[in-house]
Amino acid sequence: MATYVVGPAAEFPAGTHRVITAGRVEIGVFNVNGTFYAMPNVCTHQFGPLCEGTVDGTMTASAATGWRYEWTRDGEIVTCPWHGLEFDITTGRCLAAAKVRLRHYLVTVEDGLVTVTV
């Protein structure tokens, strides 16, 4: 395993993300409400640059809302810029296909630096 420095935590506020190169792999590193997540910059659909997409929320409906749609999970969903496939940043799970899940890499913050272990 190898560890790569993403950058100073102070320059990586909640709601931001960036793509880094770790060896020969591109990885998206996300700060979701103060918790860091990292996953491959590859969409499972047609291998598009997933982590270069927008980070937003998604529309959901439930019995609690009378089955009316509402905007939820703001800042937790990344959308592939090629075809719009959505992934939950916190779990790596694809919203359209629950059995599809991206791997996560270990992210740590030590001495003010964010690092990813691949």
C-alpha positions, -999 to +999 in steps of 0.1 A: +000+000+000+011+035-007+000+068+009-005+100-011-009+136+002-040+153-010-032+186+007-037+207+038-071+201+055-075+238+060-076+242+022-102+214+018-134+227+034-167+207+037-185+205+004-154+204-017-137+177-037-107+172-059-093+145-081-057+133-074-034+110-092-021+082-069+004+062-089-015+052-120-049+056-105-071+087-104-090+091-071-117+115-061-114+128-026-145+144-011-152+163+021-188+156+030-199+175+061-164+173+076-158+136+068-134+126+041-141+099+015-121+087-015-131+065-045-119+057-080-125+084-106-142+058-129-179+054-135-191+018-137-213+025-167-188+034-194-157+043-174-163+080-175-146+104-151-171+101-123-154+123-097-152+152-121-190+154-120-211+176-099-218+170-062-253+176-052-283+158-037-310+137-053-348+135-056-365+109-034-401+101-025-414+083+006-446+076+026-435+104+049-438+129+021-470+114+007-450+100-022-442+135-034-406+141-045-383+161-024-346+171-026-325+151-002-289+141+006-275+175-005-237+173-009-236+134-007-242+124-043-218+127-072-232+125-107-211+112-136-207+140-162-210+115-192-244+100-186-258+112-153-254+080-132-255+090-095-233+075-067-236+079-030-202+093-019-205+080+016-211+043+006-200+042-031-233+027-040-250+035-073-284+050-068-298+034-100-284-001-093-281-009-056-258-039-062-232-017-079-208-002-055-174+015-059-145+008-036-134+033-010-099+042-001-087+050+034-085+088+040-068+102+071-060+136+085-028+139+104-008+170+114-032+190+093-027+170+060-053+149+042-038+117+029-052+087+009-039+051+012-042+030-019 
